[in-house]
């Protein structure tokens, strides 16, 4: 038992000696290394660097590894191309203003008999006094009528210039004419029987031509069945006329127009 205890006491003491020796060896190696190759941060003593004889040039320091070159900065990404601005839509031109309404009438119709009927191309427009602002341009047939008077008719041209028409129903107008054949006692001759406010006139190349004022007309009559129109000068000669038409309508119209004018002339006196 004593030997075992002695052996156990000797073993720890050996282990401590060996550990101490190892520590000393490590410290000696580290000191030698520091002496022969001092680091840059260690200050030098004497004229020469540690581990070198005085006057000897200092040992060249180990070259430092060059610092790595900085990585080139990444090139900036190109800016995205700007899309061209859209062309502005053309501004529509303002519409032309509508023409100003016409204020001045294109057609004026007046009459000395108020309320006469006005027709244009057989279409009733109104009564006198009449004014029309809007009418279709061009040629038209104007008719104005009043009860108890001869009708008025005229062709009118509607344009830019205004037209003013005055119808005088009370004025006596007469311009009647008809192609006739004058019956002689022996034979006949042809001519034109005409009437105006001055009287009745017969125009022919024969010697039977005449002109009679209304005051000298004793008889003026028409026989429709006999197809005859008779004119007799007061206290003088008688003329019998016919025509070459199938009916006596033309002779009847001539007689009617003449007698209406004679009556109105007599009323005006």
C-alpha positions in Angstrom: 0.0 0.0 0.0 2.8 2.4 0.7 4.4 1.7 -2.6 1.2 2.4 -4.5 0.7 5.6 -2.8 4.3 6.6 -3.5 3.9 5.8 -7.1 0.7 7.9 -7.3 2.5 10.8 -5.6 5.5 10.6 -8.0 3.3 10.6 -11.2 1.8 14.0 -10.7 5.1 15.6 -10.0 6.5 14.4 -13.3 3.6 15.6 -15.2 4.1 19.1 -13.8 7.7 19.1 -14.7 7.0 18.2 -18.3 4.3 20.8 -18.6 6.7 23.5 -17.3 9.4 22.5 -19.7 6.9 22.7 -22.7 5.8 26.1 -21.7 9.4 27.3 -21.5 10.2 25.9 -24.9 7.2 27.6 -26.4 8.2 30.9 -24.8 11.8 30.6 -26.0 10.6 30.0 -29.6 8.3 32.9 -29.6 11.0 35.2 -28.3 13.5 34.1 -30.9 10.9 34.6 -33.6 10.1 38.1 -32.4 13.8 38.9 -32.2 14.7 37.8 -35.7 11.5 39.1 -37.4 10.1 41.9 -35.4 6.6 43.1 -36.5 6.1 46.5 -37.9 4.4 47.8 -34.8 7.4 46.9 -32.5 9.7 49.9 -32.0 13.5 49.3 -32.9 16.3 49.9 -30.3 19.7 51.1 -31.3 20.9 52.2 -34.7 20.1 48.9 -36.4 17.1 46.8 -36.5 17.1 43.9 -34.0 19.0 40.9 -35.0 21.4 42.8 -37.3 24.9 44.2 -36.7 25.4 47.9 -36.3 26.0 49.6 -39.7 24.4 46.8 -41.7 21.7 48.0 -44.0 18.3 47.1 -42.7 16.9 44.0 -44.1 14.4 44.7 -46.7 10.9 44.4 -45.5 8.7 41.9 -47.1 6.7 43.5 -49.8 3.1 43.9 -49.0 0.7 42.3 -51.2 -0.8 45.0 -53.4 -4.2 46.0 -52.4 -6.8 44.5 -54.7 -7.9 46.8 -57.4 -11.3 48.3 -56.7 -14.0 46.7 -58.7 -15.1 49.0 -61.5 -18.3 50.7 -60.7 -21.1 49.2 -62.6 -22.1 51.2 -65.6 -25.4 52.9 -65.1 -28.2 51.4 -67.0 -29.2 53.5 -69.9 -32.3 55.5 -69.3 -35.3 54.2 -71.1 -35.9 55.9 -74.3 -38.7 58.5 -73.9 -41.7 57.7 -76.0 -42.5 60.6 -78.4 -45.2 62.8 -77.1 -48.4 62.1 -79.1 -49.2 64.6 -81.7 -52.1 66.8 -80.6 -55.3 66.1 -82.4 -56.1 68.8 -84.8 -58.6 71.3 -83.4 -61.7 71.2 -85.6 -62.4 74.4 -87.3 -65.4 76.2 -85.9 -68.5 75.7 -88.0 -69.5 78.6 -90.1 -72.3 80.5 -88.4 -75.6 80.1 -90.1 -76.6 83.0 -92.4 -78.4 85.7 -90.7 -82.1 85.6 -91.5 -83.2 87.9 -94.2 -85.1 90.9 -92.8 -86.1 92.6 -96.0 -88.9 90.7 -97.9 -88.2 89.3 -101.3 -91.7 90.0 -102.6 -94.2 92.8 -101.7 -97.7 92.9 -103.2 -100.1 95.7 -102.5 -103.4 96.6 -104.1 -105.9 99.4 -104.2 -108.5 96.9 -103.1 -107.6 95.5 -99.7 -107.7 91.8 -99.1 -106.9 90.7 -102.7 -105.8 87.1 -103.0 -102.1 86.5 -103.9 -101.1 83.3 -105.7 -97.6 82.2 -106.8 -97.5 79.3 -109.3 -101.2 78.7 -108.5 -100.4 78.3 -104.7 -102.3 80.6 -102.4 -99.9 82.7 -100.3 -102.0 85.3 -98.6 -103.9 88.5 -99.1 -102.8 92.0 -99.7 -100.9 93.8 -98.3 -98.6 90.8 -98.6 -94.9 90.2 -97.9 -92.7 87.1 -98.3 -89.2 86.8 -96.9 -88.4 83.2 -98.0 -89.2 82.2 -101.6 -87.6 79.7 -103.9 -85.4 81.6 -106.4 -86.3 81.5 -110.1 -89.1 82.3 -112.4 -92.7 82.3 -111.0 -96.2 83.2 -112.1 -97.8 85.8 -109.9 -101.6 86.1 -109.9 -103.6 88.6 -107.8 -107.4 88.7 -107.8 -110.2 90.6 -106.2 -113.9 90.0 -106.5 -115.6 92.2 -109.0 -112.4 93.2 -110.8 -110.2 91.9 -113.5 -107.5 89.6 -112.4 -103.8 90.6 -112.4 -101.1 88.3 -113.7 -97.3 88.7 -114.2 -94.2 86.7 -114.5 -91.7 87.5 -111.7 -88.0 86.5 -111.2 -87.2 85.8 -107.5 -83.6 86.5 -106.7 -81.5 88.6 -104.3 -83.2 91.9 -105.2 -86.6 92.6 -103.6 -89.6 92.9 -105.9 -92.5 95.3 -105.1 -95.7 95.2 -107.1 -98.7 97.4 -106.7 -101.9 96.2 -108.3 -104.5 98.8 -109.1 -107.7 97.0 -109.7 -109.7 100.2 -109.9 -107.6 101.4 -112.8 -109.2 100.5 -116.1 -107.0 98.4 -118.3 -107.8 97.0 -121.7 -105.7 95.2 -124.2 -107.9 92.8 -126.1 -107.2 91.3 -129.5 -108.4 88.6 -131.8 -107.7 87.4 -135.4 -110.8 87.8 -137.4 -112.3 87.5 -140.9 -114.4 90.5 -142.1 -117.4 89.4 -144.2 -118.0 91.7 -147.1 -121.2 91.9 -149.2 -119.0 90.3 -151.8 -116.1 88.3 -150.4 -114.1 88.8 -147.2 -110.7 89.9 -145.8 -108.6 88.9 -142.8 -107.1 91.2 -140.1 -106.7 91.9 -136.4 -109.5 93.3 -134.3 -108.0 95.1 -131.3 -109.4 97.2 -128.4 -107.7 99.5 -125.9 -108.9 102.5 -123.8 -108.9 104.6 -126.9 -111.6 102.4 -128.6 -111.9 99.5 -131.1 -109.5 99.2 -134.1 -109.5 96.9 -137.1 -106.1 96.4 -138.7 -106.0 95.0 -142.2 -104.4 95.4 -145.6 -107.8 96.0 -147.1 -109.6 99.3 -147.3 -112.0 98.3 -144.5 -109.5 99.2 -141.7 -111.0 101.6 -139.1 -110.5 103.0 -135.6 -113.7 104.0 -133.5 -113.6 105.7 -130.1 -116.0 104.1 -127.5 -118.1 107.2 -127.5 -118.9 106.6 -131.2 -119.7 102.9 -130.9 -123.4 102.4 -131.2 -123.5 98.6 -131.1 -121.0 96.0 -130.0 -122.5 92.5 -129.8 -121.6 88.8 -130.2 -123.8 86.0 -131.5 -122.2 82.9 -130.2 -124.4 80.5 -132.2 -123.9 82.5 -135.4 -120.2 82.8 -134.7 -120.4 86.5 -135.3 -119.2 89.7 -133.7 -120.8 93.0 -134.8 -119.4 96.5 -134.5 -121.5 99.5 -135.6 -120.4 103.1 -135.7 -123.0 105.6 -134.3 -124.9 106.9 -137.4 -122.5 105.0 -139.7 -121.3 101.7 -141.0 -121.7 98.2 -139.6 -118.9 95.5 -139.6 -119.6 91.8 -139.1 -116.6 89.6 -138.0 -116.1 85.9 -137.6 -112.9 83.7 -137.2 -111.6 80.4 -138.4 -111.9 78.6 -135.1 -114.4 75.8 -134.5 -116.1 77.8 -131.7 -116.8 81.5 -131.1 -114.9 81.5 -127.7 -112.3 84.0 -128.9 -114.9 86.4 -130.1 -116.9 86.0 -126.9 -113.8 86.8 -124.7 -113.0 89.8 -126.8 -116.6 91.2 -126.5 -116.6 90.5 -122.7 -113.3 92.3 -122.0 -114.4 95.3 -124.1 -117.7 95.7 -122.4 -116.3 95.4 -118.9 -113.8 98.2 -119.7 -116.6 100.4 -121.1 -118.7 99.9 -118.0 -115.8 100.8 -115.6 -114.9 103.8 -117.7 -118.5 105.0 -117.5 -118.5 104.5 -113.7 -115.3 106.5 -113.3 -116.8 109.5 -115.0 
